[in-house]
Amino acid sequence: MHNRPSIKDIARRADVAPSTVSRALAGSTRVSAATRQRIEAIAAEMDYTPSAAARSLVTGASKTLGILVPGLSDPYIAAVMEGIEASSAAAGYQHVIASTGGDPEREIRAVRMLAGYNPDGLIILSSRAGKAYLNILPTLNMPVAFVNSAQIGDSVLSIATDNEHGGWLATRHLLELGHKRIAYLGGPSRGRSQQARAAGYRRALHEAGIPFDPALLLAGDGSIDAGQAALRHILSLPEDVRPTAVFCYNDLCALGLLAHARKHGLPVPESLSVIGFDDIPIAAISAPPLTTIEQRTTELGQLAVDSIFAALRQEPVADIRLRGELIVRASTCTLSET
């Protein structure tokens, strides 16, 4: 296996000092145009690619972002990543990505690992580690952007969906359709998004003068299996106490619920209206197409990158909250139609 050519190899071929090669390849005006062109031609002939690590030692910038995700199979995470990749690639940045599986301890270990790559900034999606960051954040010495989770500190940024408003918007939609027995299928118990969406659900009920019923809170974890389990529980209830509508923590568990309803012959929305949260691509083509709260996920990723870059330029930055939009499809209908 051939060793990758170095700046010293190019310098020997061009009969110049290595520092001259570095300046020429960086486009410095301190090197004449003729010499720069000759060095660039030799570098191309030798198939030279610069070392990012070496360049970061010289410039103090690695042109790399560390990205931490709970997993890559969730369509919501994939959509946020699209926004991150679009904005960072346009600026010539690369990524080092670590997955935590939603484990708080593994998340903190991954943060320390990513910091070891000397990125210019970190973007952390849907954190589960909470207060564990209190000690580690001050040691990172780089801007850190949390997407849909919150932390406080110098150079710590928060870019999030207004989940409380989204939960209120989803529940209000069902209330306006005439539903009063509305269940909420929750997400991961430690997640701030789950708590905020549940708070929005309760606020909408309160504003409508409908007492909160703890029996209509269904435990879940945001998975397809959780949706299926929720539907089994609903079917086990006497018909006179069953909810007529369900607000689901996310689209995945809503789709699981829809699939199980179809399997058991429960017509949606005629017997049960269902609304999700996220507006993942498959929501538009599910059976029936899913009413949901659109999260503007790609924009979340783009804004996270933009905030990191603004912090690196030492520009003032502030936390960002995006309000989602109600997308009405065929999985909800008025109670009078049931």
N, C-alpha and C positions, 0 to 999 in steps of 0.2 A: 504494500500500500504506500502510495506516494505521500510525503508530507505536504501540507498546505503551504504554498509560497508565502514568504513573509516580506515585510518592508525591506529588511536587510538584503534579501535575495534580489529584489527589484533594484535596490541601490547599487549592488555589485554589477548587475547587468547594465545599468545606466551610467555607471562610473560617477556617482554623486553620493553625498552623505545621506544616511537614512532620514535625517531631519528634513532634507530637501524633498524627499519622496513624500513624507507625511504632509508637508505644506502643499505640495503639488496636488496630491489626491484630495486635499481639503479645499482646493480651489483658491489658495492664498495668492494675493497679488504680489507677494514678496518673491515669487518664482516667475521667471519670464514665460511668456506664452509659448515660445518654442520648446523650452525645457519641460514645461508642464505637459504639452501635447506628446512629447517623446516619452515621458514617464507614464502617461495614461495609456499609450499604445503598448508599452512593455507590460504594464499591469494587466491589460486585456489579453495580451498574448499568453501570459503566464497563468491566466484564469484566477487572478488574485481577488479574494473577497476580504474586506476588512474585518478584524476581530471586534465584536461589539464590546467585549470585556476590556480590551486594550483601549478602545476609543473612549470608554467611560472613565478610565483612569486619567486620560488626557483632558477631556472636556468637562468631567464632573457630571455628565448626563449619560444614562444608559440607553435612552430611547426605547425603554421597556416598561410596561405596566404589569404589575402582578394582579391577577384576577382570582378571587376566591368564590367558589360556588358550592351550594349544598349538593348539587348533582347536575348532570348534563341532559338527563332524559326528560326533565320537565319542560314542556313547550314554552312556559313562561320564561324560564331561565334562558332557553335558546333564543327567544325573541329579544330579551335584554342584551344578550351577547351580540346579536346582529347590530344593534346600535353602537355598542362598544367597539366592535371591529371596524365599522364604517368610519367612525370619527377618528380612531387611533391610527388606522391605516393611512388615512388622508394626511396625517401628520408624520408619517414615516415611522410609526411605533410598532413594536412587536409585543407579544404577550407571553407570560409564564402563568399557566392556569393550574390551580389545585382544587380538588373536590373533597368535601368533608363528609358527605353522606348524612348531613344534618346533625353530626355529633359535636357538641360544644368543645369538648377537650381536643378532639381531632382538629377542629377549626383553629384553635389557638396554636397548636403545633404547626399547622399549615401556614399561619401568618408568619411565624418565626422562620419557617423554611423559605417562604417567598422573600422575606426581607433579606435573607442571605444572598439572593441574586442581585441585590443592589438596584431594584427598580426605581424609577423616578416617582412612582406613586402606586398606591394600592386601591383596588375597587373590590368591595366585599358585598356580595349579593345575599340578601335574606339571611342575615346573621342569626345564629342560635346561641351565641356565647354570652351575650348580655354584659353583666358586671365584670366578667373575666377580662374585659378590655381595659379596665381602669388602670392597671399597672403596666400593660404592654404598650398602649398607645403613645405615652410620652417618650418612649425609648426609640420609636421608629424613625423619627427625624425625616419624615416625608409626608406629603398630603395623602390623606386616606378618605375615600368616598364610600359611604355606606348606602346601598340601594335597598329601599324598603326595610330599613331598620335604623335605629337612632343611637348615636353616641355623642358625647360632649367632650371637647378638648381643642387645643390649638391645632390648626391644620386638619381638623376633622370636619368632613362635609356630609350632609344628609340629603339624598335625592329620593323622594318617595311619592307614591300615590297617596292621595288623601283617602285612606281606607275607611275612616269613620264616615266621611261623606258618601263614599261608595256603598257602604252597608246601609246607610239611610236611604240612598237613592233606590237601591234594589228593593228594600222593604216597602218604601212608599209606592213603588210601581205596583206591587201586589195588593197593597191596601186600596189603591185607586181602582183596582179591578174588582173590589168588593170582598176580598179575602180578609178574614179576621183570625182564623186559626192558622197562623204562619209559623212553620218550624224553621229553625236555623241549624244547619249542619256545619259544625265548626271545623277548624283546621288544627295544625300543631299547637298544643296547649301552651307552649312557651313563646310562641310567635307574637310579636307586636301587631302584625297584620291581623291575626285572628282576633286579638283583643279589641282592636279598633273597629273591625267589621261588625263584631258582636255588639259593640257600643252603639254603632249606627243603627243596627237592627232594633235595639231597645229604645233608642231615641225616637225612631219613627213610630213605634207602637205607642209610646207615651204621648206623642203629639196627636195621635189619632184617638186617644182616650181608651186604648185597649190595654188591660192589665197584662203585665209580663207573666208568662207561665213557664216556670223552669222545666216542666215536663216536655216543652217544645224545643228545648236545647238538646241537640243530638251530638254526641262526641264523635270526632273524626280526626283525620290527619292529612286531609287534602288529597287522598289517593282515590283511584277508581274503586278499590276494595271498600273504602269507607262509604262511598256512595251506595254500593250494593248492600252493605250491612244496614245502612240507614233505611233503605227501601224495605228490607226484611222486617225491620222493627216497625215501620209504619203499617205494613200489612198485618202485623200481629195485633194491632190495636183494634178495639171495637170501632165500627164505622162512625158512630156518633161522636167519637173523640179524636178521630184521625185529623191531622192537618189537611187543609185543602190546597196548601201551597208550601213550597220549601225554598228558602234562600240558602244556596250552597256556598261555602267558603271559597271555592274556586271551580273552574270549569271541569277539571279532571274528576272531582267527586260528583259533580252534577252529571257528567257523562256516564259514570258508573251507575248512578241512580236511574238514568234514562234507560240504559241497557237492561237493567234488572226489571224495571217496570214493563218493558217490552216483552221480556222473557215470561213474565207472570201474567200477561194480558191486562195490565193496568193502563188504560189509555191516558196519555199525556198530550194536551193539558186538560182533557175533558174531566178526568177524575183527580188530577193533581197537577197544579202549575209548578214549574221548576225554573229557577233563575240561577245563573252561575256568576263567576267573577273572573276576569282576565281577557276574555275574547280571544282565546287561542284559535288558530286557523280551522281546526276540525269542528269548532262550535257551530260554524255556519252550515255545515253539511251533515250534522248529526241527525238522528231520527227521533223526534222532530228537531229542526234547527233550534239551537239553544238561545233563549233570551239571556243576556249577560251584561256585565259592566265592563266596558273596554278600558284597559289600563294604560294605554299609550306606552307600551313596554319598550319599543325601539327608541322612543324619545327619552325614556329613563336612562338607557345605556349611553346615548349620545350626550346627555346633560352631565352624566357622571364623568365622562372623559373631558368634556369642556371645562368642568369645575376643577378637575385636577390640573389641567393646563393653565387655567387662570391663576390657581394658587402657586404654581411653579413660576409664573411671571410676577408673582407677588402683588397681584391685583386683588382688590376686596371681593370676597365671595360670601354668599349667604345660602342657607338651606333652601331647598326647592320642594314645593308640594304641587303635584299635578292632580287635577280633578278629572276623574274618568267620566265616561258618557254612557248612558243607558242605550243598549242596542236591543230593540224589541224584535223578537222572532216568534216562532210558532209554539214554543214550549210553555207560554203563559196565555191565559184567557180570562175573561170576566167570570165571576162566580155564577152569574145568572145563566151562562152558557153550559154549565156543568150538569 
